[in-house]
Amino acid sequence: MKEELEKQERFFELGESYFWLAGQNDLVERTLTPYLTRLKAAAGSRPLRILDLGCGPGNTLRRLEPWGLTLGMDFSLDALAFARTRGAARVLSGDSMALPIASESVDCVIALDNLEHVEDDEKALREIRRVLRPGGAFLLTVPALMPLWRHHDAMYGHFRRYSKREFAERVRRAGLVAEEHRFFKCMFFPPLFALAKAERVLSRLVPPRDNFYTVPRWLNRLMRSVIVWEDRAGLTRVLPFGVSLICAGSR
């Protein structure tokens, strides 16, 4: 148990400070704010109900707390146990393909790097639509483009990476309306594409490992800012490639 909590603490610290996750969380918060602002204005005095699907150790729940009542759901009991130690009061274990939540009861659903772990991702998307109130908002992130498939994907239990068109079509078939859909982490595509090819060539010589690398503090800050900067600059809206996809919209 102690070993598992230590592992979750590592993931939590990565989510708070490591450029790859912290930069993504910055971008997610920036993208989601207009949707939550609109929903809060429409709800009046009623607190918003926000579901973080695949909440992990609770990083995003902390960011969302000022907006309303947050509910975290994850398949991992260890992740939920750690999230509670960080003040997440409303968390539960559940299956993304059969959410234990009443229909049309949630104002906003976010699922960050969750759907690639779900065998029937279209069923999970239909569940997201089911629990959303009419007019409710969603935000999803997924890893992009199968040519980037690496040891990291296999180690963390991914079923797939997505093309932009493929993911947009799955969201549409689930009955969700995508208002924003774009690549991000675009600047990291070339080095990770090269890494993916190198891993395939050297698969018999180099042992598998994840892609969380130790970097100098100054470089970590720079790369975290790049993830947000390329979106602010509009590059993510025109570039036809990226390491991840972000999709936001409404029911």
Secondary structure, DSSP 8 states (H G I E B T S, - for coil): -HHHHHHHHHHHHHHHH-HHHHHHHHHHHHHHHHHHHHHHHHHTTS-EEEEEET-TTSHHHHHHGGGEEEEEEES-HHHHHHHHHTT--SEEE-BTTB-SS-TT-EEEEEEES-GGG-TTHHHHHHHHHHHEEEEEEEEEEEEB-GGG--HHHHHTT----B-HHHHHHHHHHTT-EEEEEEEE-GGGHHHHHHHHHHHHHTTTTS----S-----HHHHHHHHHHHHHHHHTTGGGT-S--SEEEEEEE-
